[in-house]
Amino acid sequence: MMDKNAKIYVAGHRGMVGSAIVRELQRQGYTNIITRTHKELDLTRQDAVEEFFAAEKPEYVFLAAAKVGGIVANNEALADFMYDNMILEMNVIHSAWKNGCKKLEFLGSSCIYPRMAPQPMKESCLLTSELEKTNEAYALAKISGLKYCEFLNRQYGTDYISVMPTNLYGPNDNYHPTHSHVLPALIRRFHEAKEQNLPYVTCWGDGSPLREFLYVDDLANLCVFLMNNYSGNETVNAGTGKELTIKELTELVAKVIGYTGEIRWDPSKPNGTPRKLLDVSKATALGWTYKTELEDGIRLAYEDFLNNPMRAER
């Protein structure tokens, strides 16, 4: 268990996941949380990261920093996604180990699993077949990070763990019109359609893919729970164990926002992976379960979007 006064570094504290972890740590009474902005500490700079860890020597690290984006961003910047994610995670994990970090938690993504993995996807299906091409570069970087944690554990006896979340949403999300993930993109699109009184909204694909969504504050609660209650080389899936089609999700977002126009589909645009449902039995067996149902979470996310208009500019 982490002491309430332990020095805890949250990498990526301005992002959706990192900011949620900071909120959860504060909610649980942790008082010595270290953060650095990108301007203060560029995690892709090995010398800067080594200097930071040598000076601060955090006892615990939540590695939530990453270069992230939706299908378009991943396809347009394959090399950037692979390089930036791989270099920053290797810098942080290696420096944590060199400076005696007691425990590190690496945040990955469910896209690490094979495109056609048996559903729901168990942690053990990692590297059993090929990845989804639209986010292969990002997935390879994340796989490298979790494997490096595993290899440090095996070679040096460290206690570094990995968490693989499903699709996330919630406060501090990215609502960029082309570089965001599906749920925040839909929130923005339907909000603008409602504001402009548009008769219809066109959505990508045919609406058939199945997806699972986890409210980011629920993920943060699991992250702190695992830091205190889990050790092991195998990653832990983070999700709800529930899924719905993109068409159903789209209709739900329109309902929450109050858009009553027509929803059209553009099958010339990519669907992505046909189905992505995580097997969450491992987290459940450890004693954790999610709290926020999807419609309630979308409502909270929309309130956050309305209260922070600058997020729509990112």
SERO-4910 file (N, C-alpha, C, O; in steps of 0.05 Angstrom, whole numbers):
BEGIN
 pado doro    nc1    nc2    nc3   cac1   cac2   cac3    cc1    cc2    cc3    oc1    oc2    oc3
  Met    A     17    -24      0      0      0      0     17     25      0     37     27     15
  Met    A     10     45    -16     24     70    -17     18     86      9     -5     89     16
  Asp    A     39     96     22     35    114     44     22    140     34     28    149     12
  Lys    A      5    152     50     -8    177     42     11    199     36      5    218     21
  Asn    A     35    198     48     55    219     44     77    211     24     96    226     19
  Ala    A     74    187     11     94    178     -8     96    197    -32     76    209    -40
  Lys    A    120    199    -43    124    217    -66    115    202    -91    126    182    -98
  Ile    A     94    213   -104     81    200   -127     83    218   -151     74    241   -150
  Tyr    A     95    208   -172     97    223   -197     75    214   -217     74    190   -223
  Val    A     59    232   -226     39    226   -247     49    239   -273     47    263   -276
  Ala    A     58    222   -292     67    232   -318     43    235   -336     27    217   -340
  Gly    A     40    259   -348     17    264   -365     -7    275   -349    -29    269   -356
  His    A     -2    291   -329    -23    299   -311    -43    319   -324    -65    323   -313
  Arg    A    -36    330   -347    -55    349   -360    -74    334   -379    -93    346   -389
  Gly    A    -68    309   -385    -85    293   -403   -109    283   -389   -112    287   -365
  Met    A   -127    271   -403   -152    261   -392   -147    240   -370   -158    242   -349
  Val    A   -129    221   -376   -124    199   -356   -107    210   -333   -114    205   -310
  Gly    A    -86    224   -339    -68    234   -318    -83    252   -299    -79    251   -274
  Ser    A    -99    270   -309   -114    289   -292   -134    274   -274   -139    282   -251
  Ala    A   -146    253   -285   -164    236   -269   -150    222   -247   -160    219   -225
  Ile    A   -126    212   -252   -110    198   -232   -102    218   -210   -104    211   -186
  Val    A    -95    242   -217    -89    263   -197   -113    268   -179   -111    270   -155
  Arg    A   -137    271   -192   -162    276   -177   -167    253   -157   -175    257   -134
  Glu    A   -163    228   -167   -168    205   -150   -149    203   -127   -157    197   -104
  Leu    A   -123    208   -132   -103    208   -110   -110    229    -89   -109    224    -65
  Gln    A   -118    252    -98   -125    274    -79   -150    266    -64   -152    271    -40
  Arg    A   -169    254    -78   -194    245    -64   -188    225    -42   -201    225    -21
  Gln    A   -168    208    -47   -161    188    -27   -141    197     -6   -133    182     11
  Gly    A   -134    223     -8   -117    234     14    -87    233      9    -72    237     28
  Tyr    A    -78    228    -15    -49    228    -21    -40    257    -24    -53    273    -38
  Thr    A    -19    264    -10    -12    293     -7     14    301    -21     20    325    -22
  Asn    A     30    282    -32     56    289    -43     57    281    -72     73    263    -80
  Ile    A     41    294    -89     39    287   -117     56    306   -133     54    330   -131
  Ile    A     74    294   -150     92    310   -166     82    310   -195     74    290   -205
  Thr    A     82    334   -207     74    336   -235     93    355   -250    106    372   -237
  Arg    A     95    352   -276    110    370   -293     95    373   -319     86    354   -331
  Thr    A     94    398   -329     82    403   -355    102    395   -377    125    390   -371
  His    A     92    393   -401    110    386   -423    132    407   -427    155    400   -433
  Lys    A    125    432   -422    145    454   -424    166    451   -403    190    457   -408
  Glu    A    158    442   -379    177    438   -357    194    413   -360    218    413   -352
  Leu    A    183    392   -372    197    367   -375    187    353   -400    165    342   -401
  Asp    A    204    352   -421    198    338   -446    207    309   -442    230    303   -441
  Leu    A    187    291   -440    193    263   -434    207    248   -457    216    226   -453
  Thr    A    208    260   -480    222    248   -502    252    255   -501    268    245   -518
  Arg    A    260    271   -482    288    279   -479    301    262   -456    295    267   -433
  Gln    A    317    243   -463    328    225   -444    344    239   -422    341    233   -398
  Asp    A    360    259   -429    376    273   -409    359    288   -389    364    288   -365
  Ala    A    337    300   -399    319    315   -381    304    296   -362    301    303   -339
  Val    A    296    273   -372    281    254   -355    300    243   -334    292    240   -311
  Glu    A    325    236   -342    344    226   -322    350    246   -300    353    239   -277
  Glu    A    353    272   -308    358    293   -288    334    296   -269    338    299   -245
  Phe    A    310    294   -280    286    297   -263    284    274   -242    280    280   -219
  Phe    A    288    250   -251    286    227   -233    309    227   -212    304    220   -189
  Ala    A    333    235   -221    355    236   -202    350    257   -180    359    253   -157
  Ala    A    337    279   -188    332    300   -168    308    294   -150    309    299   -126
  Glu    A    286    284   -162    261    280   -147    259    252   -134    247    250   -112
  Lys    A    269    232   -147    268    204   -137    239    197   -127    236    191   -103
  Pro    A    220    197   -144    193    189   -136    192    160   -128    206    143   -140
  Glu    A    176    154   -108    173    127    -98    153    111   -116    157     86   -119
  Tyr    A    134    125   -127    113    112   -144    109    129   -169    110    153   -168
  Val    A    105    115   -191    101    129   -217     76    118   -231     73     94   -234
  Phe    A     58    136   -239     36    129   -257     44    140   -284     45    165   -288
  Leu    A     49    123   -303     57    132   -330     33    134   -349     26    115   -363
  Ala    A     20    158   -348     -4    162   -364      2    181   -388    -16    186   -404
  Ala    A     27    190   -391     34    207   -413     35    191   -439     45    169   -439
  Ala    A     25    203   -461     26    189   -487     18    209   -509      4    229   -503
  Lys    A     26    203   -533     16    217   -556     -8    201   -566     -5    178   -574
  Val    A    -32    213   -565    -56    198   -572    -72    212   -593    -69    235   -599
  Gly    A    -90    196   -606   -108    207   -627   -126    186   -638   -124    162   -631
  Gly    A   -145    194   -654   -164    175   -666   -153    162   -691   -129    163   -696
  Ile    A   -171    151   -707   -163    136   -731   -147    154   -751   -127    145   -761
  Val    A   -157    178   -756   -144    196   -775   -116    203   -766    -97    200   -781
  Ala    A   -113    211   -741    -87    219   -730    -68    195   -731    -44    199   -739
  Asn    A    -77    172   -724    -60    148   -724    -50    141   -752    -28    133   -756
  Asn    A    -68    144   -772    -61    138   -799    -43    158   -812    -25    151   -828
  Glu    A    -46    183   -805    -30    205   -817     -2    207   -805     16    217   -819
  Ala    A      2    198   -781     27    202   -767     38    177   -755     44    176   -731
  Leu    A     40    156   -771     48    130   -761     75    131   -747     78    121   -725
  Ala    A     95    143   -760    122    144   -749    123    160   -723    136    153   -704
  Asp    A    108    183   -723    108    200   -700     96    186   -676    106    188   -654
  Phe    A     74    172   -681     61    158   -658     79    136   -647     80    132   -623
  Met    A     93    122   -664    110    101   -655    134    112   -640    141    104   -618
  Tyr    A    148    132   -652    172    143   -640    166    157   -614    179    151   -593
  Asp    A    148    176   -614    143    192   -590    134    175   -566    144    179   -544
  Asn    A    116    156   -571    107    139   -549    128    120   -539    132    116   -515
  Met    A    143    108   -558    164     89   -549    186    103   -534    196     93   -514
  Ile    A    195    126   -544    218    140   -531    210    151   -503    226    149   -485
  Leu    A    186    162   -501    179    174   -475    174    152   -454    182    156   -431
  Glu    A    162    130   -462    157    109   -442    183     95   -433    187     89   -410
  Met    A    201     91   -452    226     79   -445    243     97   -427    255     88   -408
  Asn    A    242    123   -433    257    142   -416    247    141   -387    262    140   -368
  Val    A    220    142   -384    208    143   -357    213    117   -342    221    117   -319
  Ile    A    207     95   -355    209     69   -342    238     63   -334    244     54   -312
  His    A    257     69   -352    285     64   -347    295     82   -324    310     72   -307
  Ser    A    288    107   -325    297    125   -304    285    118   -277    298    121   -256
  Ala    A    260    109   -277    247    100   -252    263     77   -240    268     77   -216
  Trp    A    270     58   -257    286     35   -248    313     43   -237    322     34   -216
  Lys    A    327     60   -252    354     69   -244    354     84   -217    374     83   -203
  Asn    A    331     97   -211    330    113   -187    314    100   -164    305    114   -146
  Gly    A    310     74   -166    299     59   -143    269     63   -138    260     61   -116
  Cys    A    254     69   -159    225     72   -156    213     46   -145    218     24   -156
  Lys    A    197     48   -124    185     24   -112    166      9   -130    165    -15   -131
  Lys    A    149     25   -144    129     13   -161    121     32   -184    118     56   -179
  Leu    A    118     21   -207    109     38   -231     85     24   -243     84      0   -245
  Glu    A     67     41   -252     43     31   -266     42     43   -294     41     68   -297
  Phe    A     42     26   -314     43     34   -342     15     33   -354      2     12   -352
  Leu    A      6     55   -366    -21     56   -378    -19     50   -408     -5     65   -423
  Gly    A    -32     30   -417    -32     23   -446    -58     29   -459    -71     49   -453
  Ser    A    -67     11   -476    -92     14   -491   -101    -13   -501    -84    -31   -506
  Ser    A   -127    -17   -504   -137    -43   -513   -130    -48   -542   -133    -71   -552
  Cys    A   -119    -28   -556   -111    -32   -584    -86    -50   -586    -78    -57   -608
  Ile    A    -74    -56   -563    -50    -75   -564    -59   -103   -572    -42   -119   -580
  Tyr    A    -84   -109   -569    -93   -136   -575    -98   -141   -604   -104   -122   -619
  Pro    A    -96   -166   -613    -99   -171   -642   -126   -162   -653   -146   -162   -639
  Arg    A   -126   -155   -678   -151   -146   -692   -173   -166   -689   -196   -158   -684
  Met    A   -167   -191   -693   -188   -212   -693   -186   -230   -668   -191   -254   -670
  Ala    A   -178   -218   -646   -176   -233   -621   -203   -244   -613   -223   -232   -617
  Pro    A   -203   -268   -601   -228   -279   -590   -241   -259   -570   -226   -247   -554
  Gln    A   -267   -256   -572   -281   -237   -555   -296   -251   -533   -307   -272   -537
  Pro    A   -297   -239   -509   -282   -215   -500   -252   -222   -498   -244   -245   -494
  Met    A   -235   -201   -500   -207   -205   -502   -194   -209   -475   -195   -191   -458
  Lys    A   -181   -232   -471   -167   -237   -446   -139   -225   -448   -128   -221   -470
  Glu    A   -127   -219   -425    -99   -209   -424    -80   -228   -438    -60   -219   -449
  Ser    A    -86   -253   -438    -68   -274   -449    -68   -275   -480    -51   -289   -491
  Cys    A    -86   -260   -493    -86   -261   -522    -66   -242   -535    -64   -241   -560
  Leu    A    -51   -227   -519    -31   -209   -529    -11   -224   -547     -1   -245   -540
  Leu    A     -5   -212   -571     14   -222   -590      8   -250   -601     26   -264   -609
  Thr    A    -17   -257   -603    -25   -283   -614    -32   -281   -644    -33   -302   -657
  Ser    A    -37   -257   -654    -41   -253   -683    -38   -224   -690    -31   -208   -673
  Glu    A    -43   -216   -715    -36   -189   -724    -54   -168   -712    -76   -172   -704
  Leu    A    -42   -143   -712    -56   -120   -701    -74   -107   -721    -72   -112   -745
  Glu    A    -91    -89   -712   -107    -72   -729    -88    -52   -742    -74    -37   -728
  Lys    A    -89    -50   -769    -70    -33   -784    -73     -4   -778    -53     11   -779
  Thr    A    -98      6   -772   -102     34   -769    -89     46   -744    -84     70   -742
  Asn    A    -82     29   -724    -68     39   -701    -44     21   -693    -36     20   -670
  Glu    A    -33      8   -713    -11    -11   -708     13      3   -696     26     -9   -678
  Ala    A     21     26   -705     44     40   -694     41     46   -665     60     42   -649
  Tyr    A     18     56   -657     13     63   -629     13     37   -612     24     36   -590
  Ala    A      0     16   -623     -2     -9   -608     26    -21   -604     32    -31   -582
  Leu    A     43    -20   -624     70    -31   -621     86    -17   -599    101    -29   -584
  Ala    A     83     10   -598     96     25   -578     86     17   -550    102     14   -532
  Lys    A     60     15   -547     49      7   -521     57    -21   -513     63    -26   -489
  Ile    A     58    -39   -532     67    -67   -526     96    -66   -516    103    -81   -498
  Ser    A    112    -50   -529    140    -48   -520    142    -38   -492    159    -48   -476
  Gly    A    126    -19   -484    126     -8   -457    119    -29   -436    132    -32   -416
  Leu    A     97    -44   -441     89    -64   -422    109    -87   -421    113    -99   -399
  Lys    A    120    -94   -443    140   -115   -444    166   -107   -429    178   -123   -415
  Tyr    A    173    -81   -432    197    -72   -417    192    -74   -387    210    -81   -372
  Cys    A    168    -67   -378    161    -70   -350    164    -99   -341    175   -106   -320
  Glu    A    153   -117   -358    154   -146   -352    183   -155   -350    191   -170   -332
  Phe    A    200   -147   -369    228   -156   -370    244   -145   -347    262   -159   -337
  Leu    A    238   -120   -338    251   -110   -314    244   -126   -290    261   -132   -273
  Asn    A    218   -133   -288    210   -150   -265    225   -177   -265    234   -186   -244
  Arg    A    227   -189   -289    239   -215   -291    269   -214   -286    281   -232   -274
  Gln    A    282   -193   -296    311   -191   -294    321   -179   -268    341   -188   -256
  Tyr    A    306   -159   -258    316   -144   -235    298   -145   -210    304   -133   -190
  Gly    A    275   -159   -213    257   -161   -190    241   -137   -183    233   -133   -160
  Thr    A    237   -119   -202    221    -95   -198    192   -103   -195    184   -126   -199
  Asp    A    175    -83   -187    147    -87   -184    132    -67   -202    119    -49   -192
  Tyr    A    135    -72   -228    123    -54   -248     99    -68   -261    101    -91   -270
  Ile    A     76    -55   -261     52    -67   -271     40    -51   -295     48    -28   -299
  Ser    A     23    -63   -310     11    -50   -333    -20    -53   -333    -31    -74   -324
  Val    A    -33    -32   -342    -63    -31   -343    -71    -25   -371    -60     -6   -383
  Met    A    -89    -40   -382    -98    -36   -410   -128    -27   -410   -145    -44   -408
  Pro    A   -133     -1   -413   -160      9   -413   -174      5   -440   -161      4   -461
  Thr    A   -200      2   -439   -216      3   -463   -219     32   -472   -204     49   -462
  Asn    A   -238     38   -490   -242     65   -499   -251     82   -475   -269     76   -460
  Leu    A   -237    105   -471   -242    123   -449   -255    148   -457   -254    157   -480
  Tyr    A   -269    161   -438   -281    187   -443   -286    201   -416   -284    188   -395
  Gly    A   -291    227   -417   -296    241   -392   -283    268   -391   -274    278   -412
  Pro    A   -281    280   -367   -270    307   -364   -242    309   -376   -225    290   -374
  Asn    A   -236    331   -389   -210    338   -400   -204    321   -425   -180    317   -432
  Asp    A   -224    312   -439   -221    297   -464   -212    316   -486   -213    341   -483
  Asn    A   -204    305   -508   -196    320   -532   -220    320   -552   -228    298   -561
  Tyr    A   -230    343   -559   -253    345   -577   -246    356   -605   -263    367   -618
  His    A   -221    352   -613   -212    361   -639   -230    348   -661   -236    325   -659
  Pro    A   -237    363   -681   -256    352   -701   -246    328   -717   -262    312   -726
  Thr    A   -219    325   -720   -209    302   -735   -189    285   -719   -185    262   -727
  His    A   -178    295   -698   -157    281   -684   -167    270   -657   -151    261   -640
  Ser    A   -193    269   -652   -203    259   -627   -214    230   -631   -217    221   -654
  His    A   -220    217   -609   -233    191   -610   -263    193   -615   -274    215   -616
  Val    A   -275    170   -619   -303    170   -629   -323    184   -611   -339    200   -621
  Leu    A   -322    179   -585   -343    191   -568   -341    221   -565   -361    235   -569
  Pro    A   -317    232   -559   -315    261   -558   -320    274   -585   -331    296   -586
  Ala    A   -313    261   -607   -318    271   -633   -348    273   -638   -358    293   -650
  Leu    A   -363    253   -629   -392    254   -631   -405    276   -614   -424    289   -623
  Ile    A   -394    280   -590   -405    301   -573   -402    328   -587   -421    343   -588
  Arg    A   -378    333   -597   -374    359   -611   -392    361   -636   -405    382   -640
  Arg    A   -394    340   -652   -409    341   -677   -439    346   -672   -451    362   -686
  Phe    A   -450    332   -652   -479    335   -647   -484    362   -633   -505    374   -637
  His    A   -466    371   -617   -469    397   -604   -470    419   -625   -487    436   -625
  Glu    A   -451    418   -644   -450    438   -665   -474    436   -684   -485    457   -693
  Ala    A   -483    412   -689   -507    408   -706   -532    420   -692   -549    432   -705
  Lys    A   -533    416   -666   -556    427   -651   -555    458   -651   -575    471   -655
  Glu    A   -531    469   -646   -527    498   -646   -534    511   -672   -546    532   -674
  Gln    A   -527    497   -694   -531    507   -721   -557    499   -734   -564    506   -756
  Asn    A   -572    483   -719   -598    473   -728   -596    458   -754   -612    462   -773
  Leu    A   -575    440   -756   -571    425   -781   -591    403   -783   -598    390   -763
  Pro    A   -601    397   -807   -622    376   -811   -611    348   -808   -627    330   -801
  Tyr    A   -585    344   -812   -574    317   -810   -545    318   -802   -532    339   -806
  Val    A   -534    296   -791   -506    293   -784   -496    268   -798   -509    247   -796
  Thr    A   -473    270   -811   -461    246   -824   -439    235   -807   -421    249   -799
  Cys    A   -441    209   -801   -421    195   -785   -405    175   -801   -415    165   -822
  Trp    A   -381    169   -792   -363    151   -807   -372    122   -806   -384    113   -786
  Gly    A   -366    108   -827   -370     79   -828   -400     72   -831   -415     88   -841
  Asp    A   -407     48   -822   -435     40   -825   -449     36   -798   -472     28   -797
  Gly    A   -434     42   -776   -446     41   -749   -446     13   -737   -457     10   -715
  Ser    A   -435     -7   -751   -437    -34   -741   -416    -43   -720   -421    -60   -704
  Pro    A   -392    -30   -720   -372    -40   -700   -382    -38   -672   -397    -20   -664
  Leu    A   -373    -57   -656   -381    -58   -627   -358    -46   -611   -335    -52   -615
  Arg    A   -365    -30   -591   -345    -17   -574   -354    -17   -545   -378    -18   -539
  Glu    A   -334    -15   -528   -338    -14   -499   -326     13   -490   -306     22   -501
  Phe    A   -339     26   -470   -330     52   -461   -329     53   -430   -347     43   -417
  Leu    A   -307     65   -420   -303     67   -391   -299     96   -384   -283    110   -396
  Tyr    A   -314    106   -364   -311    134   -355   -284    137   -341   -276    120   -325
  Val    A   -270    158   -348   -242    160   -340   -238    161   -310   -217    152   -300
  Asp    A   -257    172   -295   -253    172   -266   -256    144   -254   -244    138   -233
  Asp    A   -271    126   -268   -271     98   -259   -244     85   -264   -235     70   -248
  Leu    A   -232     91   -287   -205     81   -293   -185     90   -272   -170     74   -262
  Ala    A   -186    116   -264   -168    126   -244   -171    112   -218   -151    106   -204
  Asn    A   -196    106   -211   -201     91   -186   -188     63   -187   -176     54   -168
  Leu    A   -190     50   -211   -177     24   -214   -147     27   -213   -133     10   -201
  Cys    A   -136     48   -225   -107     51   -226    -95     53   -198    -75     40   -192
  Val    A   -108     68   -180    -98     71   -153   -103     44   -138    -86     36   -122
  Phe    A   -125     31   -143   -131      5   -131   -110    -15   -138   -100    -30   -121
  Leu    A   -102    -16   -163    -82    -36   -172    -54    -29   -161    -39    -47   -153
  Met    A    -48     -4   -159    -22      4   -148    -20     -7   -119      2    -13   -110
  Asn    A    -42     -8   -105    -42    -17    -77    -48    -46    -74    -43    -57    -52
  Asn    A    -58    -60    -95    -68    -87    -90    -59   -108   -111    -67   -131   -108
  Tyr    A    -43   -100   -131    -36   -120   -151     -6   -118   -158      6    -97   -160
  Ser    A      6   -142   -161     33   -144   -171     33   -168   -190     21   -189   -184
  Gly    A     47   -165   -213     48   -188   -232     57   -178   -259     55   -155   -266
  Asn    A     66   -197   -275     76   -191   -302     54   -188   -323     57   -173   -343
  Glu    A     31   -201   -318     10   -198   -338     -6   -173   -334    -11   -164   -311
  Thr    A    -12   -160   -356    -28   -135   -354    -56   -140   -343    -65   -163   -342
  Val    A    -69   -119   -334    -96   -121   -324   -114   -104   -342   -110    -80   -345
  Asn    A   -135   -116   -353   -154   -101   -369   -172    -83   -353   -179    -90   -330
  Ala    A   -178    -59   -364   -195    -40   -350   -219    -34   -368   -216    -21   -389
  Gly    A   -243    -42   -360   -266    -37   -376   -291    -43   -360   -291    -46   -336
  Thr    A   -314    -44   -374   -340    -49   -361   -350    -77   -367   -367    -87   -352
  Gly    A   -339    -90   -388   -350   -116   -396   -376   -113   -412   -388   -134   -418
  Lys    A   -384    -88   -419   -408    -84   -434   -401    -70   -461   -381    -55   -462
  Glu    A   -417    -75   -482   -411    -64   -508   -437    -55   -521   -459    -63   -514
  Leu    A   -434    -37   -541   -456    -29   -558   -445    -21   -585   -421    -17   -588
  Thr    A   -463    -20   -605   -454    -13   -632   -448     17   -633   -459     32   -617
  Ile    A   -432     25   -653   -427     53   -657   -453     68   -664   -457     91   -656
  Lys    A   -471     54   -678   -497     65   -684   -513     71   -658   -524     93   -655
  Glu    A   -513     52   -640   -527     56   -614   -513     78   -598   -527     94   -585
  Leu    A   -487     79   -598   -472    100   -585   -480    128   -596   -485    147   -581
  Thr    A   -481    129   -622   -487    155   -636   -515    164   -628   -519    188   -622
  Glu    A   -534    146   -627   -561    153   -620   -562    162   -590   -578    180   -584
  Leu    A   -546    150   -573   -546    157   -545   -534    185   -541   -544    201   -525
  Val    A   -512    191   -555   -500    217   -553   -520    239   -563   -523    260   -551
  Ala    A   -533    233   -586   -553    252   -596   -575    257   -576   -584    280   -572
  Lys    A   -583    236   -562   -604    238   -542   -595    256   -519   -610    274   -510
  Val    A   -571    251   -508   -561    266   -485   -558    296   -493   -565    313   -477
  Ile    A   -549    301   -517   -544    329   -525   -570    343   -534   -572    367   -533
  Gly    A   -590    327   -541   -616    338   -549   -617    345   -579   -632    363   -587
  Tyr    A   -602    330   -595   -603    334   -624   -624    316   -635   -624    292   -630
  Thr    A   -643    327   -651   -666    311   -661   -666    308   -691   -685    298   -702
  Gly    A   -644    316   -705   -643    313   -734   -637    285   -742   -636    266   -726
  Glu    A   -632    281   -768   -627    255   -780   -597    247   -776   -580    265   -777
  Ile    A   -592    222   -772   -565    211   -771   -560    195   -797   -574    175   -802
  Arg    A   -540    203   -812   -532    189   -837   -505    176   -833   -490    184   -815
  Trp    A   -499    156   -850   -474    142   -848   -459    143   -874   -470    142   -896
  Asp    A   -432    144   -872   -414    145   -896   -397    120   -896   -375    120   -884
  Pro    A   -406     99   -910   -391     74   -910   -364     75   -924   -349     56   -923
  Ser    A   -358     97   -938   -332    100   -950   -310    106   -930   -286    102   -936
  Lys    A   -318    114   -906   -299    119   -884   -294     94   -868   -312     76   -867
  Pro    A   -270     91   -856   -263     66   -842   -279     61   -817   -286     79   -802
  Asn    A   -285     35   -813   -299     27   -788   -279     22   -765   -286     25   -742
  Gly    A   -255     14   -772   -236      5   -751   -242    -24   -744   -255    -38   -759
  Thr    A   -231    -33   -722   -235    -60   -713   -264    -67   -710   -280    -51   -698
  Pro    A   -273    -91   -720   -302    -98   -718   -313    -99   -690   -336    -91   -685
  Arg    A   -297   -109   -671   -306   -112   -644   -283   -110   -625   -262   -121   -630
  Lys    A   -287    -96   -603   -266    -93   -582   -278    -93   -555   -286    -72   -544
  Leu    A   -281   -117   -544   -292   -120   -517   -271   -133   -499   -261   -155   -506
  Leu    A   -265   -121   -476   -245   -133   -458   -258   -152   -439   -280   -149   -429
  Asp    A   -243   -174   -433   -250   -192   -411   -240   -179   -386   -216   -176   -382
  Val    A   -259   -171   -368   -251   -156   -344   -252   -174   -319   -253   -164   -296
  Ser    A   -253   -200   -323   -256   -218   -300   -232   -217   -281   -235   -222   -257
  Lys    A   -209   -210   -291   -185   -208   -274   -188   -185   -253   -184   -189   -230
  Ala    A   -196   -161   -263   -201   -139   -245   -223   -145   -226   -222   -138   -203
  Thr    A   -244   -158   -236   -267   -165   -219   -259   -184   -197   -267   -181   -174
  Ala    A   -242   -203   -204   -232   -223   -184   -215   -209   -162   -214   -219   -140
  Leu    A   -202   -188   -170   -186   -173   -151   -203   -156   -132   -193   -146   -111
  Gly    A   -228   -153   -139   -247   -138   -122   -255   -111   -132   -264    -94   -116
  Trp    A   -251   -106   -158   -258    -79   -169   -280    -82   -191   -280   -101   -206
  Thr    A   -297    -61   -192   -316    -59   -214   -322    -30   -220   -318    -13   -202
  Tyr    A   -331    -24   -244   -336      4   -252   -361     14   -238   -377     -2   -228
  Lys    A   -365     41   -238   -388     53   -224   -406     69   -243   -430     71   -238
  Thr    A   -395     81   -264   -410    100   -280   -421     88   -305   -407     78   -323
  Glu    A   -448     88   -307   -461     78   -331   -457     97   -354   -453    121   -350
  Leu    A   -459     87   -379   -451    103   -402   -467    128   -406   -456    149   -410
  Glu    A   -494    127   -404   -510    151   -408   -503    172   -387   -501    196   -394
  Asp    A   -499    164   -362   -492    183   -341   -464    195   -347   -460    219   -343
  Gly    A   -446    179   -356   -419    188   -362   -419    207   -386   -404    227   -385
  Ile    A   -435    202   -407   -436    220   -430   -448    247   -421   -438    268   -430
  Arg    A   -467    246   -403   -478    271   -393   -457    288   -378   -455    312   -381
  Leu    A   -441    274   -361   -419    288   -347   -398    298   -366   -388    321   -363
  Ala    A   -392    283   -387   -372    292   -407   -382    316   -422   -367    334   -428
  Tyr    A   -408    316   -429   -419    338   -444   -419    364   -427   -414    386   -437
  Glu    A   -425    361   -401   -424    384   -383   -395    395   -382   -392    420   -382
  Asp    A   -376    377   -381   -348    386   -382   -341    401   -408   -327    421   -407
  Phe    A   -351    391   -430   -347    403   -456   -359    431   -456   -346    450   -465
  Leu    A   -383    434   -446   -396    460   -445   -383    480   -427   -382    504   -433
  Asn    A   -372    470   -405   -359    488   -385   -330    495   -392   -319    513   -380
  Asn    A   -319    482   -412   -291    487   -420   -289    490   -450   -279    472   -464
  Pro    A   -300    512   -461   -301    515   -490   -275    514   -504   -274    507   -528
  Met    A   -252    521   -491   -226    520   -504   -218    492   -512   -201    488   -530
  Arg    A   -229    472   -499   -222    444   -505   -231    437   -534   -218    420   -546
  Ala    A   -251    450   -543   -260    445   -570   -241    455   -591   -243    448   -615
  Glu    A   -222    472   -583   -203    483   -602   -179    465   -606   -163    470   -624
  Arg    A   -176    445   -588   -151    429   -589   -153    408   -611   -134    393   -615
***
